[in-house]
Amino acid sequence: MKTVLITGCSSGFGLETARHFLDRDWKVVATMRTPREDLLPPSPRLQLLPLDVTDAQSIARAIDAAGPIDVLVNNAGFGAPAPVELTAMDTARALFETNTFGTLALTQAVLPQMRARKSGVIVNVTSSTTYKPLPLVGVYRASKAAVNALTESLAAEMDAFGVRVHLVLPGSSGETRFRDTARESLRGIDDPDYGAFVQQTITRMLESTGPGTRASDVAEAVWRAATDPSAPMHIPAGADAEQWAREAA
């Protein structure tokens, strides 16, 4: 029985990915800041663990409790939309601490055991916003683009050790809590210079009727990365992400 450790399982992509692997008879280590037993069906193959990806001691405890890990899915992250000029430095640092440095810290913690076994898979979930410039997500996009760059270099480094490394790039989803959380943290809408632009941009985004990304699209993309040795390193997840990937090619 193989084991997958997934971060950010309290909702959205992480929660659906945990369900996906459980349904396929894997051992699932589902992590979140505050574990909730009501989110996933009881199973002897399910282990719920507290994990704060910005806390080194929390990471060490989770890795120790999980035991051998065959697949690590770095999914934890958040967004805080605002014009670049109006993004508070504390917010920018928090975005990078979770989205970028949290991913790096988990990866560094798990890689020694994978290299020793000469097997394993790292799947980093970033964002299709990295395919093209978009307003109001500059710092968030930068934090995810940094993970893309780290992942690409890591893949080149791990080839000799038998460890596969992949990126899953989701599109926009109305099924996850991410959009609501991002809307709550929106900055600039009351600014005298940026307000009208921010309002128009948000309205346009919310009224978009194009194909979006379902949580199941991301779970399937992560599953592909974890189980298919021939999977590409970059895997867009969702119809909109696939379209953006084609346009960027």
GIKA-V665637 format. One record per residue. N is the residue number from 0. SS is DSSP state (H for helix, E for strand, L for the rest). PSI is psi in whole degrees, -180 to 180 (* if undefined). OMEGA is omega in radians with two decimals (* if undefined). Layout:
<<N:SS:PSI:OMEGA> <N:SS:PSI:OMEGA>>
//
This chain:
<<0:L:126:3.13> <1:L:156:-3.08> <2:E:133:3.04> <3:E:134:3.01> <4:E:126:-3.07> <5:E:130:3.08> <6:L:156:3.08> <7:L:49:-3.06> <8:L:10:-3.09> <9:L:-16:-3.12> <10:L:175:2.93> <11:H:-134:-3.02> <12:H:-42:-3.11> <13:H:-44:3.14> <14:H:-45:-3.14> <15:H:-36:3.11> <16:H:-40:3.08> <17:H:-45:3.10> <18:H:-42:-3.10> <19:H:-47:-3.13> <20:H:-36:3.08> <21:H:-41:-3.13> <22:H:-18:-3.11> <23:L:25:2.95> <24:L:26:3.02> <25:L:158:2.88> <26:E:128:-3.08> <27:E:122:2.99> <28:E:101:-3.09> <29:E:121:-3.07> <30:E:151:3.10> <31:E:165:-3.11> <32:L:-47:3.13> <33:L:100:-3.08> <34:L:140:3.10> <35:L:121:-3.07> <36:L:-14:-3.10> <37:L:-5:-3.04> <38:L:-30:-3.06> <39:L:150:-3.13> <40:L:142:3.12> <41:L:139:3.14> <42:L:142:3.05> <43:L:-12:3.13> <44:L:4:-3.12> <45:E:130:3.05> <46:E:119:3.11> <47:E:128:-3.11> <48:E:141:3.00> <49:E:139:3.12> <50:L:125:2.98> <51:L:111:-3.02> <52:L:-8:3.10> <53:L:4:-3.06> <54:L:114:-3.08> <55:H:-40:-3.14> <56:H:-38:3.09> <57:H:-41:3.10> <58:H:-47:-3.11> <59:H:-43:3.13> <60:H:-42:-3.12> <61:H:-44:-3.14> <62:H:-41:3.13> <63:H:-42:-3.12> <64:H:-30:-3.08> <65:H:-31:-3.05> <66:L:-161:-3.11> <67:L:133:-3.10> <68:L:123:3.12> <69:L:-36:-3.11> <70:E:130:3.02> <71:E:127:3.08> <72:E:108:3.09> <73:E:98:-3.06> <74:L:-22:-3.05> <75:L:137:3.13> <76:L:169:3.08> <77:L:165:3.13> <78:L:156:3.11> <79:L:83:-3.02> <80:L:137:3.10> <81:L:154:2.95> <82:L:148:-3.12> <83:H:-44:-3.09> <84:H:-31:-3.06> <85:H:1:3.13> <86:L:118:3.13> <87:L:142:-3.13> <88:H:-34:3.07> <89:H:-39:3.10> <90:H:-43:3.12> <91:H:-43:3.13> <92:H:-39:3.13> <93:H:-40:3.10> <94:H:-46:-3.14> <95:H:-35:3.13> <96:H:-44:-3.12> <97:H:-56:-2.98> <98:H:-38:-3.03> <99:H:-60:-3.06> <100:H:-31:3.06> <101:H:-43:3.08> <102:H:-44:3.13> <103:H:-43:-3.09> <104:H:-44:3.10> <105:H:-43:-3.14> <106:H:-46:3.13> <107:H:-34:-3.12> <108:H:-31:-3.05> <109:H:-29:-3.03> <110:H:-39:-3.11> <111:H:-43:-3.14> <112:H:-36:3.12> <113:H:-42:3.12> <114:H:-38:3.13> <115:H:-37:3.12> <116:H:-15:-3.02> <117:L:41:3.07> <118:L:154:3.11> <119:E:165:-3.12> <120:E:133:3.00> <121:E:126:3.09> <122:E:116:3.12> <123:E:121:3.13> <124:E:116:-3.13> <125:L:-118:-3.04> <126:L:143:3.07> <127:H:-10:3.05> <128:H:-18:3.12> <129:H:-8:3.11> <130:H:-26:-3.10> <131:L:155:-3.12> <132:L:135:3.11> <133:L:146:3.12> <134:L:155:3.02> <135:L:-3:-3.13> <136:L:24:-3.03> <137:H:-48:-3.09> <138:H:-42:3.05> <139:H:-48:-3.14> <140:H:-40:3.11> <141:H:-39:-3.14> <142:H:-34:3.12> <143:H:-36:3.09> <144:H:-33:3.08> <145:H:-40:3.10> <146:H:-38:3.07> <147:H:-47:-3.12> <148:H:-44:3.09> <149:H:-44:-3.08> <150:H:-42:-3.14> <151:H:-42:3.10> <152:H:-41:3.14> <153:H:-40:3.13> <154:H:-40:3.12> <155:H:-35:-3.13> <156:H:-32:-3.02> <157:H:-11:-3.09> <158:H:-41:-3.12> <159:H:-17:-3.10> <160:H:3:3.12> <161:L:18:3.13> <162:E:124:3.11> <163:E:148:-3.11> <164:E:132:-3.08> <165:E:157:3.00> <166:E:132:2.96> <167:E:126:-3.04> <168:E:95:-3.12> <169:E:155:2.99> <170:L:-157:-3.10> <171:L:134:-3.10> <172:L:134:3.01> <173:L:-2:-3.09> <174:L:-13:-3.05> <175:L:166:3.11> <176:L:-8:-3.04> <177:H:-46:-3.07> <178:H:-41:3.12> <179:H:-43:3.12> <180:H:-43:3.14> <181:H:-39:-3.14> <182:H:-38:3.13> <183:H:-31:-3.09> <184:L:8:-3.12> <185:L:136:3.10> <186:L:147:3.02> <187:L:-10:-3.04> <188:L:-24:3.12> <189:L:4:-3.12> <190:L:135:-3.09> <191:L:-27:-3.12> <192:L:-39:-3.05> <193:L:-15:-2.97> <194:H:-51:-3.09> <195:H:-41:3.13> <196:H:-44:-3.14> <197:H:-46:-3.14> <198:H:-45:3.14> <199:H:-41:-3.12> <200:H:-46:-3.14> <201:H:-43:3.12> <202:H:-45:3.13> <203:H:-41:3.14> <204:H:-43:-3.10> <205:H:-27:-3.12> <206:L:-2:-3.13> <207:L:131:-3.12> <208:L:9:3.14> <209:L:171:3.14> <210:L:136:-3.13> <211:L:-166:-3.11> <212:L:130:3.05> <213:L:153:3.08> <214:H:-34:3.13> <215:H:-30:3.08> <216:H:-41:-3.13> <217:H:-43:3.12> <218:H:-41:3.13> <219:H:-36:3.11> <220:H:-41:3.09> <221:H:-42:3.10> <222:H:-44:3.12> <223:H:-46:-3.14> <224:H:-39:-3.07> <225:H:-31:-2.94> <226:H:-13:-3.07> <227:L:104:-3.13> <228:L:-19:3.14> <229:L:2:-3.13> <230:L:144:3.10> <231:L:162:3.13> <232:L:-39:3.12> <233:E:121:-3.13> <234:E:102:3.05> <235:E:143:-3.10> <236:E:115:-3.12> <237:L:152:-3.07> <238:H:-41:-3.13> <239:H:-39:3.10> <240:H:-40:3.13> <241:H:-40:3.12> <242:H:-45:-3.14> <243:H:-36:3.12> <244:H:-41:3.10> <245:H:-42:-3.13> <246:H:-30:-3.11> <247:H:-16:-3.06> <248:L:*:*>>
//
